[in-house]
């Protein structure tokens, strides 16, 4: 099969979250199974420096009046995975991140920036033979590529099957109708059963209603988003199409995320050399300027600092752990008030709390390898990847029972591999932290949990058969 995988970010070229990890891994896994999977994303600032030399380009003209749109063909460096880059200087060659300006606000023209990415994805899907390659399946990801389904629908011709994956329903790409005219879309798509969304138009809703199949990144999240509590205003739409809705758990690229291979960490280790994890713990404490006491548990956080991630709950619950000697190491950014609250906590506990605001890929690996426990107390979590990484590193996840966290982390029975709490309250989290501290004091129990955690296999090889089955069902 020939599959075009459209995304707004792809690791290792650019990353703000888990979407990039998935977009950089699933096509590679599909290629290993013999499929011709290719990627498409914008040519952001400096992206061309991170790919192999461009070997083909096609000028698609200036249909949106913002400058020529050029489709470039290349490969990810050190990989044979082809990638198409959408070049439009006025849209993509900007400083800062892919979505936000210097002040942390959405770019005013994001509707058009990702409308153009979607339009090119649709063009390649419909007229790819004119450019040398046409896919059998178009696989869209989140709202930034959801408009592609709308373009194909507006052209009113037969087209290849469309799969839309929802990585986080809350980000629905909703825009004021005053921006509609710039999109070059047919107005008959603007209906309750189309891409109209509470008086606006939504890229994600377009990706849902005009797709042949919709997937989410875990089975539990697929069920949760059918309810008003988790549906973010789209639960009615999703219930009407639940026969097309599938929950397929994300995988992990263990070439990137394995303590046995990781080049970022102080000492490699595996399930049969778990004692070597201690060197990473001491190295992390040393890097953070904290006392090198291996007897104290380290609780690690690598996350966006938002209420969705439950990081406000940690602020209320963690002092009881710190007062018992525990250590907290945080890497992340997000809500400015939460950032400041964590900085203040580190000032209050200078020998036990270390906070780094921002994101550092290499450092995130060291936090995974050096921590004893990984905190993910999310109010909702479509899949979560950090708990999957933590399991392989023998860093026991402590999670709230929701979404993909509920599908992958268990506290009871033979499958136990971490710690789980139910209610999104500081009290429920604190009780779980207390259980965790109690188990940490029992080395034999802790080692059994670590061995269980590291035994789990969430590699892409375990999940690609589900994608193959879905694609084949659509082609039939």
Secondary structure, 3 states (H helix, E strand, C coil): CEEEEECCCCCCCCCCCHHHHHHHHHHHHHHHCCCEEEEEEECCCCHHHHECCCCEEEECCCCCCCCCCEEEEEEECCCCCEEEEEECHHHHCCCCCCCECCCCCECCCHHHHHHHHHHHHHHHHHHHHHHCCCCCEEEEEHHHHHHHHHHHHHCCCCCCEEEEEECCCCCCCEECHHHHHHHCCCHHHCCCCCCEECCEEEHHHHHHHCCCEEEECCHHHHHHCCCHHHHCCCHHHHHHCHHHEEECCCCECCCCCCCCCCCCCCCCCCCCCHHHHHHHHHHHHHHCCCCCCCCCCEEEEEEEECCCCCHHHHHHHCHHHHCCCCEEEEEEEECHHHHHHHHHHHHHCCCCEEEEECCCHHHHHHHHHHCCEEEECCCCCCCCCHHHHHHHCCCEEEEECCHHHHHHCCCCCCCCCEEEECCCCHHHHHHHHHHHHHHHCCHHHHHHHHHHHHHCCCEHHHCHHHHHHHHHHHHC
